[in-house]
Amino acid sequence: MVSVEVEITAVVDTAFPGFVEFELVDARGSRHAFVDKAPIVVSERTVGSLELPCRGHLRCQVVERHRDTVVIGTSAPDSVESTTGQTRFAVLTSGGPFSGLEPLHATFKAG
């Protein structure tokens, strides 16, 4: 399993488990908005203490591999979709959300 970097932009609800709004930037530079449970993208125990905006990670699957991009799916393992219902996104393999992930998360290597 891999994860893609997202930017948490707002706390929507602080009641357990907490809900946040976050964005994923695709290979074209388009921003895709999501609203979901905070534990899906951030490990902070207290959602209300987040300093926004902040970085998070969304687990996903690699659906297709291309030279400079990968197509990821967010429907597994956590059943996450954008506010428009989209679950597949082309993201850059370098200089994009798949680069610079923390060691805890798998990174994609083009190859």
Steps between C-alpha positions, in 0.01 A plus 500: 500500500619849421385841614477835329569835663200728559457842658256525789328835461220506760353324800135434420396332828698442822261238642653151505652386269527849349448596138739702286501652154808422296628543145698289257683669211504293181759490220331792320509716813125469561389488863252234609314554827406227748318494833552191714590369842823652630669162577487423126768766433659611829619327816439795737278389788339842548365635173431839657872552565607470135689801366353556156580457227703186569617192317323167516519168318217314330539126444436395143576241233702539181266426211724589202866590460626742240838665442454810716163430662303231673126466516391435855171373636366620834203263523721240673590443771298778670210567257591867451364716218530868415210737560411447132502119535833442326726216619773488232770764457816534292784627721865582428763246608759772575446852625139407573308337782679166453841657573641572843275274704599408852673162549182362657333522159594317184625710211456430132811457290460530124652222327 
